[in-house]
């Protein structure tokens, strides 16, 4: 059996190739991992900022760690709600609610760290 002729349309792709593989990677385990990693990074940043006296470089590193954790948590929640085919409607609603709490946690975390918004100003 030789090569098949090309008639101007794409031949059907095999399952698991191309864009079909991306939503299948977003299983419940990956969503849980992203949210858990985000919570862990943000929690470490809050503990370090509460227990250790830091100079401006250390404060910026803690801010970056806190924001990175919040981005992982928020992104994992939104991707899980909107991009995972394995979650049902109630789980999607819960993940979107969790994304809202991540935004609230970001603002409250900055307030807890003592007005870190001013540390980026010259």
Long-range contacts (C-beta under 8 A, 24 or more apart in sequence): 22-83, 23-83, 23-84, 23-85, 24-85, 26-79, 26-80, 26-83, 26-84, 26-85, 26-86, 27-84, 27-86, 28-80, 28-84, 28-86, 28-87, 31-76, 31-77, 31-79, 31-80, 31-84, 31-87, 31-95, 33-76, 34-72, 34-73, 34-75, 34-76, 34-79, 34-80, 35-72, 35-73, 35-76, 35-77, 35-80, 35-98, 37-69, 37-72, 37-73, 37-76, 38-69, 38-70, 38-71, 38-72, 38-73, 38-74, 38-75, 38-76, 38-102, 39-69, 39-73, 40-69, 41-65, 41-66, 41-68, 41-69, 41-72, 42-66, 42-69, 42-70, 42-73, 42-105, 42-109, 43-69, 44-69, 45-69, 45-109, 46-109, 46-112, 46-113, 49-112, 49-113, 49-114, 50-112, 56-119, 59-116, 59-119, 60-119, 60-120, 62-113, 63-113, 63-116, 63-119, 63-120, 66-106, 66-109, 66-110, 66-113, 67-106, 70-102, 70-105, 70-106, 70-109, 73-98, 73-102, 73-105, 74-99, 74-102, 74-103, 74-106, 77-102
